[in-house]
Amino acid sequence: MTDATIEEQGEAAGLAKTFEPAGLEAKWYAHWEAGGLFRPERPDAAPFTIVNPPPNVTGSLHIGHALDNTLQDVVIRYERLRGKDALWVVGTDHAGIATQMVVERQMEAQGDKRTNYAREAFIDKVWDWKRESGGTITGQLRRLGCSMDWSREQFTMDPHFTKAVVKVFVDLYNQGLIYRDKRLVNWDPKLKTAISDLEVETREIKGSFWRFQYPLADGAVRADGLDFIEVATTRPETMLADMLVAVNAEDERYKAVIGQFVVQPLTGRRLQIVADEHADPELGSGAVKITPGHDFNDFEVGKRAGIKAADMLNMFDAEARVVQTADGLVPDEFIGMDRFDARALIVQRMKEAGRLVPHVVKAKDGEESELDAEPRTIQTPYGDRGGVVIEPWLTDQWYVDAEKLAVAPMEAVRSGAIEIVPKTWEKTFFNWMENIQPWCVSRQLWWGHRIPAWYGSDGQCYVAETEEEAQSKAGAGVTLTRDSDVLDTWFSSALWPFATLGWPETDAPLLAKHYPNDLLISGFDILFFWDARMAMQGIHFMKEVPWKRLYLHGLVRAADGQKMSKSKGNVVDPLGLIDKYGADALRFFMCAMESQGRDVKMDERRVEGYRNFATKLWNAARFCMANGITGSTSVAAPAATSAVNRWIIGEVVETVAALDQAMADLRFDAAANTVYHFVWDQFCDWYIELIKGAFDDETRAVAGWVLDQILVMLHPFMPFVTEELWHALGERSAELIVAEWPAPQASVDAGAKAEVEWLIALVSNLRAAKNELGIAPGARLEAYLPEPSAATRAVIAGNPAVIERLARLSAIHFAPAPAGAAMQIGAGDANLIVPLEGVIDIAAEKARLEKALAASQKEAKSLEGRLSNPAFAEKAKPEAVEKARADHAHHSAEATRLAAALARLG
């Protein structure tokens, strides 16, 4: 159906001529929320439950949120339409570091700072900020159309949630699964707190690689007669806390000195030479200096060498300034220096001592020069919020015994109690879980769940749910001081699937009905930070998996496949896309592009295309309304006698089945493309064209029913436009959001399907042939079919008006075609001959096609040569290579089309 069809039919009462999404989106979302329709009362219905990954209360909607929440909303709307008691738990995370930073920055802008206040007074300021400004992202989720149960909105610092967090900590402590230990952590010297791996971003920076000589002690020499060992480092400052030198046991250069000592030139500390697999004989000198207190790999080497964490040397304070080590051997001139200032001075002192090995650079003319260090690009960890280089720092922290808690989730995945989709992620899941490290759960912040531990004047630590309980354990004569740390936000969010449902109250009605959840949709990047930890805590405390299925989606990348980042200037604002094209268009794009195991490439043109798809449906509805077609009151398909009506009913049957299967398989791209193809191709382009001019009661009933099925099937993907059209088509007993999922109670009519598909093939192939040969679309032609089958004869006899109106064939003769140029048109088992004498200039058309074919073939061959040249593929800009590929595909396809057109002319 063309858009001009609307103009032909006149205005459709009650529906604007132009589809404008903004107004209707605001109207319907407010209506749904006010009416409690995101969780209608269905106490006897089967439950279906999902929880949203709680966004940071400081956050705003980014393109990753748009993908993640669109997929969740599609699922929850689908299950709601299927009659389930569909609960989508919604809430926000208190986001310890992020929130504290936001408030502190506001204070700094006013000349104030956190340390001017007592802890509780500062926390009150954070709560004030949360009440005034913490709801930004929840409003933005509404704009996306997320049908969450806002009446039960959760916050990870709500009193009931805090109660759950405290109970989990205390129970795990009493079970020996939480303990305090001295280990290395990612330390942010600016924020002065430990941070998680997810809060560390790796940047490439220009750095240096220094080489130094450590002299062998006690007169020892290597097998080659040298009396030193050369070590290399990108962080010379850590030399002040060196404790070992590691070599490979099989390295012939060092076998004779394993167990011997070197002397660190600046501190004079004796460092034993140990054999360890960490030292690779093929890299550098094959020897590695070991600083267990300031490097994660060195920490493990130190442990293997028998050094206890309590004995590992620490040379930095919380701000990464040099402090004296336990053995007092750090020279005074370094004490109090910033780590990077210390680095420069250490290099200078080592050079003065003759222990710096210069880096030799050879120029093109053969001349050599020396540098203090080899320039290198170094992968360097930065705090994503503090913005400074992260320091591996040895400090006392609280840890969860993740190794023990990981056993049950792994068994759940192996047994099928948890299904990971796509299955390819299972290998990554097991690899991480089988090698899991202790989980550091303490943070040196004020905002967050304060650790329920008190330190007594008797030197003991008391863990309890309340201070009164801790005091009773300690006894009246013991003075208690509470631990100042708070818990990692991942610790509290790990309880999300059950604490949001009322736990630890065991009789909570929602908990009994909605745990375990049915599905978790998550980005793969938080598989271990959130998903795995929910599995650990859920199984441990609830004795059941937190969810039955885990769907992991990819990232949304820029159009060229690059990761989005502010520094690259390629970040896409989903709210800007919603303003421009509407939420429905963005949502449909996200679903259509979400293919299991692949990232989504952002393409604004496709978002615009899906806005045009909504417009297409809008115009189709206006056309139907202008012809007396209204919504149906029946879920079952109406009775139908005509082939075209029986065909479209069968198409609905097939579409519903395909859509249900795609949703069962969590194939969002297949689901979106299934409904798109049906709406655009079958209904708008063919059914409406086929029934035009034949609006009897049966056709109106069938068309209205099919349009209703479209609105219901499309609603999870495009909720706003479908709800608007649902009500425009007539009085309704309920809103579309709580309508009934299609149940046609019909089957595919094979005869009707064959008949209509024959007509579609005839019209499509004839239109394509006319286009290829430059024949006007409206030109009326005649066709010849010498020996038609009985079925073909019947189709032609039964559809003369359609054949004349759509195919523009004035007649089909059941006889041989006259001699002369003609084109052949296939339709089913028929091969129609359409004479061309007098229709076009055959010779001129052949000449035109041959010239165009030669040009396309030449261009395609040239591009093929360029693309097959390795130099072009490797040296050209990526966008140039991509354009060459697209141009090659275009000219190849054009050559194929032109060759087919020539073949038609014989």
N, C-alpha and C positions, 0 to 999 in steps of 0.2 A: 504494500500500500504506500503510495507516495504522499508527501505532506500536502500536496495540492488537492488530494481527495477531500481534506477537511474543508477547503474553500468551496469545493463543489457542493458539499452537503450543508453548508451554512453553519451558524453558531449552534453549539450544543449547550442547552440551558443548564446553568448551575456549575459550569466548569470553565474556567478562564481559557482564553484562546492560547495563551502562552504559559508554558510550565516554568514557574519561578519557585525554586525550592526554599528560599530563606524563610518566608512567612509561614508556610505550612509546616516546616520543621519545628519552629518554636511553638506553634499552636498545638501540634499533636503530642510533642513531648510533655508539655505542661498538662495536657488532658490525660495522658496515660499515667503520669506520676500522681496527679491529684486523685485519680480514680482507683489507685491501688492496683493497677493492672499489671505491674511488673511481677507481682506475686498474688494472683487471684486466690480466693479461698477455695482450696481443693483438698480438704482433709482426708478424703478417701482415695485420692489419686496416688498412683505410683510416684515415688520421689525421683527427682533428677537434680543433682547438685554439682555446681562448680564454684570455685572461689577465684577472685581476681588476684593476681600478684599485686599486693598493695603498693601503689606508687608512693614515693616520698611525699610527705605533706608539703614540702617546699617546692614540689615539682610543677611543671607545666607539660601539656600534652606534646610529646614529640612523635615522630613518624613510627618509631618502634611501638609506642603505646597504641597508635592507631591500628597497626596490624594486629597486635596481641588482643586488644579488646574487641575489635571487629570480629575476629574468629570466635571469641567467646560468645559474643552477642548473637551471632548466626546460630550457634549451637543451642543457646538457651531459648531463643525465639522459636526455633524448630521444635524443640522438645515441649515447649509451652503449647504450641499449636497441636501437638500430638496428644494433648490432654494430661501431661504430667504435672505434678506438683513441683514446678521448676523453680529452684532457688539459686540465685546468683548472689553469693555473699560478696559484699563490697566494703572497702575501707581503705585507710591510708596508714602508712608506716611513719612512726615518729622520727625516723632517720637521724639518729644521734648527731653525727658529725655535721651533716648538711644543715640541719636546723639550727644547731648551736652557732655555726658559722654565719648564717643569715642574720641572726639576732645580734651577734657580736659586730658584724659589719655595720648594721644600723646604728649600734651604739657608738662605734668609732666615728661615724659620720657626724654624730652629735657631740663629739669630744668626750665620750664616755667609754668605759670598758668594764668587762665582766668582773675583774678582780676588785672593783670598787664596791662590790656587793657581797653579802653573805650568799652562800650556795642557794638557799631556799628563795631568797629575794630574786636572784637571777632566774631561777626556774619559773617563778611567777611571771617574769617578763616574757619568757618563752611561751607560756600558756596564753598570755595576752596576745602575742603575735599570732599564735595558732588560731585563736578565736577570730581575729580580725582579717588575717591574710592567708590562712592555711587551707582555704577551700577552693583555690584557683583550679586545680586539676579536676576536682569533682564536677565543677561547672563545665569544664571542657569535655569530660566524658559524656555528659548529657548532650552536648552539641553533636557528638559522634553518633548518638542514638542508643547508647548502652542502656539496656533495660534491666538495671541492677535493682536489688531490693533496698532502696535508699531508706526505707523505714527502719532497717536494722543496720545502718551504716556503722562500721567498726573503726576503732583507732587503737593502735597497739599500746597506747598508754592509758586507755580506759581502765577504770578500777577493776572491772571483772577480768580484763585481760592481764593486768598487772598481777592479780591474785594467781592466775594460771602460771605466769612466768615464774613467780617466786616459788610456787609449789614444785614446778619442774626442776628448778635449780636445787632446791633442798632435797628432793627425792633422789636426784642423780648423785648428789654429794653423799647422801647416806648409803647409797648403793655402790659407792666407790667409783662412780663413773665421771665425777667432776673432782678435780684436784688442783692444787696450786703448785706451780713448777717454774724453774728458771730455764728459759729457752730463748732462742732468737725469734724476734718478731719483725715485721715491717714497721719501722718507727718513723713517724713524720715529725722531724725536728721543729717544724713551724707550729703545728697543732699540738705537739707534745703528747701524742697518743699512738698506741698501736693501731694499725689499720689492716683491713682484710686484703687478700690478693686482688679482689675485684676493684678495690679503691686505688690500686697501683696501675699506672699507665706507663708503658715502656716507650721512651723516645730515643731517636737516633741523634747523638750529639758528637761533635768533633772533640776527640780526646787524645790521650797519649798513652803509649805503652813503654814503660821504663824497665830497664834491666839493671840488676845490681849483683854484686859479688858479696856473698857471705863467707868469711874465712872459716876453714875447718879448724876445730879446736884440738888441743892436746897433741899437736904435731901430726895429726892424721893427714893422709894424702889419698887421692883417688887412684884407681888402677892406671890412669894415664899420667900420673905424676902431679896433677894439679892440686893445689892446696886450698881451693875454694869451690863453692857451688854457686852457680848463677841462677837467680830467680827473676821472674818478671811479674809486673803488676800494673794495673791501671789505677790503683788506689794506694799510692805510697804511704799515705797517712796511717794506714792500718799496721805498718811495720812496727809501730810503737807497742803493739799488743801481739806480735808474732809469738807462737809457742812451739812450733814444729817446722820441719821441712820434710816434705813427702816426696819419695821417688818410687818408681815402679820396681817391684822385686826382680823383674827379668831384665832390667836395664843394666847392661854390662858396665857402664860407666860408674855406677854407684854401688854395685854389690859389695865392694870392699869396705864401704863406709856406712852401711846400714847399721844403725845402733850407735854410731858415733855422734858427735855434736858439731854444730857450727856456732859462731858467735855473732849475734846481731850487732852490727857496727855502732849503732846509735845508743842502744840501751845496755849493751854488754851482756844481754841475756843469753844463756846457753840454750840452744834449740836442738833437740834430738832429731836425728834423721830417721824417719820411719818409712817402712814399705807400705804403700797403699795403692789400690787400683785407681784412685782418683788421678794419680800422676800418669800422664800419657807420654811414653818415650818418643812419640812422633811429633809432639808439640813443643816448640822452643827448645829449652835445655833439658826438658824431661823432668825438671825439679820444680816443685811448687811450694811457696811459703804458705804456712797454715796459720790463720788467725781465727780460732774457733768462735771468739766472741763477736765477730763482725762480718761473717760470711756464712751463708747457709750450707754450702758444700763443705767448707772448712769445719763447721760445727759437727757434721757427721764424721769427718776424718778424725777430729779430736776425740769424739766418743769412741770410735773404733780403736784409737790409740790408748784408751783407758782414762782420758781426762774427764772428770765429772764436770757437769755444767756449773756447779758452785765454785769450781776452781778455775774456770776460764776467765781470762783477763778482759776487763772492760776498760776502754780508754776514752769513752765519750760520756758526757752528761746528756740530759734530755734535749738540750739544744744543739747537740753535736759539737760541743766544745771539748777540747782535750782535758782530761783529768788524770790524776796519778793512778797508776795501776796498783793492784794488791801488793806486788813485790817492790814497789817504790823505785823502779828503774827508769821511769820516763824522765828525761832531762828537764830541768825547771823551765828552760826557755820556751818549751812547748805548752806548758800548763796554761789553760784558759784560752788558747788560740782556737779560732774557728777551724773546722776540719780542712777547708780548702786553703786557708793560710798556712796551716801546718803542713799540708802537702807540699807547697812550694818551698818551705824552709827545709823540709826533710830531703827533698831532691838536692837542694843547695849543699846541705851538710854531707850527704853521701858523695856528692861530686868532689867536695873539698877533701874528703877522706880517701879519695882515689877508688871508691867502690862503685861508681856509676859507669856502666858499660855503654859507650855512645852508640848511637844508631848511624851507620855509615850510608850515605846517599851518593850514588854514582851518577854524574851528569852525562848528557849525551856525548860530550866530547871526551868522556873517560875520566875526567877529574873527579876526585872523591872529596866529600865534605862530611862533617860530623854534626849530628844533632843530639841533644840530650835524650830525646825519646823518639820513638817511631810514631808518626801521626796515624791515628786510627779513628774510624767511626765506631762508636761504642753504644750498645743497647743499654740504656740507663733508666732505672726505675724512678718515677716521680709520683708524688702523691697527687691524685686527681683533683683534690680540693685545696690542699696546702700549697701545691705548685712548686715544691722544693724536692731535691733528690732524697729518696728514701734511704734510711740507714738501717741495715740489719743490726739490731741492738739486743743485747742479752739482758733480760729483765724478768722479774717475777710477775707471772700472769696466771689467770685461771684458765684451765683447759678441760675440755670434754674428751673422754676416751672414745674418740670416733671409731677406732678400729673395732671395738666390741659392738658398738651400736650399728656398724655397717653390715654386720653378718646377716641380720634379719632382712633388710631391704634387698640384699643380693639374692637371698633365697626366694623372696617374693617375686623377683623378676624371673629367676630360673623356673619357678613353678608356674608362672603365668598369672599369679595373683595380681601382679602389676604388669600391664602390657605397655611397652614403650613403642611409640609410633613417631617416626619410622623406625623399624627394627634395627637399622644400621647403627643407631646410637647405643645399642646394648654393649657393643665392644668397648666404646669409650667409657661408658658407665662402669663396667666391671674393672677396666684397667685403673680407673681412678679410685674406686672403692677398695680394691685389693691392695692398693699402695697408699691408703689414706694416712694422713698425719694427725697428731693431736690437734684439736680445734681450739684455738685461742679465742675465748669468749669475753675477755675483759677489755674495757676501753677507758682511757684516762680522760673522761669527760664529766660534765655535770648533768647534762640532759640525757635522760634515758632511764632504764630500769636499774636502780641501784642494787648492787650485789648484796644479798642478804647474809653477810658475814661480819662478825665482830671480833676484834682482837682484844684479848684480855690482858690485864696488867700481870697476869701469871704466865704470859708468853704463849698462850694457847689461842687457837682460832675456833670460834663457835659459829656454826652455820645453822640458821633457824628462820622460820617464816616471820617472826616478830622479834623485836628487841627484848620483850618480856620473856619470851621463850629462851632466847640466848642467855639472858641474865640468870634464869632459873637453872640452866645447864652449868653456868660458870660458878654460881654461888654468890651470896650476898657480899662477900668481901672483895670481889674482883671488879675492877673498873673496866668498862667496855668502850672501845672506840670502833665505830663502824668503818668498814672498807669504803674508801672514797670512790672506787671505780664503778662504772656502769657496764651493763651487758651489751655485747655486739647486737645490733638490730636484727641480724640473721637468727640469733638465738630466739628472740620473741616471735619473729615471723615464721619460724619453723613450726609453731603451734597453730598457725592460721586455720587449717582444716577442721580442728576440733575446738579450740578455744573460742572461736567465733560462734560456735553453736551452743555454748553454755558450759563447757567443761571448765573447772572440775566438778560442777554440780552434776552428779551422776544421773539425776532424774530429769535433766533438761529435755523437754519434748523434742526440740529440733535435733539434739544430739542423737537421740534414739532413731529418728527417722532419716536423717540426712548424713550420718557418718556410717561407712566411708563415703566420701564424695565419689561421683561417677567419673569425672574427668578433670584433669589439670591441663591447661594450655599454657605453655611457657616458652620463652626464648631459650635456645640451647645454651646461651651464655651464662644462665644462672642454674644450670643443671646441678652443679655441685654446691653452689652457695645457698640455694633455697630448696630445690626439688629433693635432692638426696637427703638433706637435713630434715625436711618434712617427713620423708619416709622413715628416717631413724626415729624421730620423736613420736610420730603417729603410731608406728608398730609397737614401740616400747611402752607407751602409756595407754593406748587404746586396744592393744592386742589385735589390731586389724590394720590393714594398709590404709593410708590416708585417701587414696583414690585408686580406682580400678584401671584407669588408662592415663598415660602421660604422653601428651602430644607436644613435640618439640619443633618449633618453627625456626626459620632462619632469620637473618638480618634484612632490613630494608637498606639497599645500597643506592648510590647515585646511578644515573642512567648508564654511565660508562663502567659500572661494576665496582667502583672504588667505595671504600667505607666512608660514610658521611662524617665530616668533622667541621667545626667552626673554622679551624685554621685553613682548611681547603676551600671554604666558602661554598660548599655543596650541600649544606643542610637544607632540607625541605620542611617547611612549616605546614603541618596538616590542617591547621585552622585556616591558613591562607587558601588552601585547596578547597576547603569546605565553603569559605566565603565565595570563591570563584565558581565552583561547579556543584556545590551541594554535598551534604554528607552521604547521600545514597550513592553518588558516583564514586566517591573515594572508597566507600565500603566495598562496592562491587569490584573495584580495581584490586583491592587487597585480596579478596577471595579468589578472583580469577587468576591472579599471579602467584598465589600461595601453592606451590607444588612441593610435595614432600621431599625433604633432603636438599632443597635449593634455596638460595637467598632470593629476595624480591628486588628486581631492578626498577627503580622509580622511573615512570614515564608519564609525564603530565598529559601528553597527547591521548594516551589511553584513558586517563581519568576523564578528559573532555569527551572521549568517545562514549563512555558509559553515561555521561550526562545526556548525550544525544540518544542513547538507548532509552533512558527514562522519558525523554521527550517523545520518542517513537511510540512508547506505550501510552503516554498521555494523549497523543493524537489519535491513536487507535480507539481509546476509550471514548473520546469526543465523537469520533465517527460512529461508533456503535450507539451512543446515546442519541445522536441526531437521527438515527434510523430506528428508534423505538426499542432499542435493546437495553435491558436493565439487568440488575443483579439477580442471581438465582436464589431460591429459597431451599434448594435441595443439594445435599452433598452428593447423592447418587446422580449419575448421568441421565439426562432426559431420553425418552424414546426417540429414535431417529430412523428415517427410511431412506433419505437421499444418501448417495455415496459420499459426498463431501462432508456431510455431518457425521456419518458413521466413521469416516476417516479421521476427522479431527478429534473425536472422542477417543479413538484408538491411540492417537498421538499423545493425548493427555495420560492415558493408561501407561504408555511406555515411558513418558517423561517422569511421572511420579515414581515408577519403579527404579529408573536410573538415578533419580535424585535421592531416593531413600538409600540405595546402595552406596552412592558416593558419600552420603553423610555417615552411614555406618562405618565406612572405611576411612573417614576423616580426610577425604579427598576434596578439599574445598575448591580447587581449581576445576575438577570434574563437575562438581555440583553447580558452580556458577556458570560454567560453559554449557551445561545441559539445559538449564532454564533459559539462558540467553538465546541459544539456538532455537528453542521451541517458540519463545516469544517473538523474536525478530523474524525468523525464517518461516516457520510453519504457520503461526497465527497472523502476524502483521503482513508479511509479504505474499502469502499464498491463500490462506483461508479467507481473509477479508476480500481479496481480489476475486476469489472463486464464487463467493456468495453475493457479490455486488449486483444489485438489481433483482435479487431473488429473495426478498425478505418476507417469507411466509412465517406463520406462527412457529413451525418446527425450527426453522433456522434462527429466529430470534431467541427461542428458548435455549437452543444449543450454544449459540454465540454468547449469550449472557452467562451460561453455566461455565463455558470454557474461560471466559474472561475472569470469572470468579476464581477458578482454579489457578489461573496465572497469578492473580493477586496474592493468593495464599502461598503458593510455591515461592514467589519472589519476595514475599514479605521479610523473611529472615535476612535477606541480603540488602533490600531496599525498603526499609520499613515506612518511611515517610510518604513517598509518592504512592505506595500501595494503599496505605490507610486512607489517604485523601480520595483516591479513586474508588475505593470500596464504598465509602459513604456517598460519593457523587452518583453512583449507579443506582441508588434507591434507598428506601428505608431498611435499616438493619436492626436485628434484635441484639447484636453485640458488636463491639469493635473488632476489627480485623486481628489485632494483636492476640485476642483470645478466641479467635474463630476455630474451626475444625479443619484439621489437615485433610487434604483430598483423599477420598475413598470412592472412586468412580463407580464401583460395583458394575463394571463393564469389562469387555475384552476387546482385543484387536480384531477387527473385521478384515480378514486377509483379502477378500475380494474388493472391498472399498479401498483398502490401502494400495492394491495393485492398480486400480483404476485411476486414482488421483495421482499417484506417482508417475503413471504414464502421461497424464496431462501435463504435469509439472516438467517432466523431461522434455516433452515436445516443445512447450513454450520456452523453457530455458535454452535448449539447444538451438532453436530457431532464432531467438533473440541474439545469442552469442554469434551465430553465423552471420546474421545481418550486420552486426557490429564489425566483425572481421572484414567483411567485404564492402563496407561503406554504404550499405543499403539503409534508407531511412527507417527508423523503428516502426512508424505507422504504415509503411507500404504494405498493401494487401497483395498476397501472392496466392498461387494455386499449388497443390501438391498432388503427387501420384503415388499410389500404393497398389501394385499389381495383384498381389496374392496375400491379403491380410488374413491373420488367424481369426478364428471366430471371436476370441476374446477382444482382440484389437478392433474388429469391426463393431462389436457391441459398444466399446468405449466411445468410438467415434460417433456412432449413431445416437448414443445417449447424451452427448455433450456438444451439440452443434453450436450453441450460443457461446460457450466458454472458448471453444476452438476459434471461433470467428473473432471474439472480443479480445482475447489475450494473445493468441498465436497470430492473429491477423491473417488467417487463411480463409479465403472466400469459399474454397471448396477443397475436398480431398477426393480425388477420383480413384476408384478401385480399378485402375487400368494402367498399362505401360505408359511411361512418360514419352512425350514426343522427342525426336532427335534434337540435339543441340546442347549447348552448355547448361549445366545444372549443378545444384549442390545437394548433398545427401544429408538428411537429418535423422538421427537415431532417436527412437522412443520405445523402450521395452524391447520386444522382439521385432519391431517394425523398423524399416529403413525407407523413409519417405524421400521421393525425388522432387525437388523444387526447381523448375526451369528458370533460367536466368536470362534467356534471350529477350532483349527489349527492356530488361530491368536495369542492367548496368552495361558499360562498355567492357566486354570481357578482356580484350587485348590490353586496353589501358590499365585495367585493374590488375592483370597479371604483371605488367611492367612495374606498376607501383609497388606491388607486394614483393617482387623479386629484388627491386632496388632497396627496399626497406629491410628485407631479410639479409641481404649481403652486408648492409651497414651494421646491423645488430650482431651478426656473426663475427664481423671484423672486430668490433668493439669488445665483444665477449672474449675473443681469442687474445686480444692485447691485454686485457685485464687478467686473464688466466695466467699469462706469461709473467706479469708483474707479481701476482700473488705467489707464484711458484718459485720466485727468486728469493732465496734465503736472505740476501742483503736487504731487500725491501721489507720483508716481514720483521727483521731484527732492528733495522735502523730507523724506519719511518715512524712517525708519531702514531700512537694507537688509533686516534680518530681517523687518520689517513688510511690506515689498513682496513678499518671497519667500513669506511666509505667505499673503498675499492671492492670489498666483498659484497656490499649491498648493490653497487653498480653492476658487478659481474652477474649477480643473481637476477637483476632486472633485465639485462640484455639477453641473458640465456633464456629467460622466460619469454621475452618478446620474440626471440628467434623461433622458439617452439610454436608460439601462437601464429606467427606469420607463415611458417611452414605448413601448419594445419590449414590455414586459409587458402594457400596455393593448392593444397591437395584437394580442397573442396571444388576448385575450378577444374580439376582433372588435368 
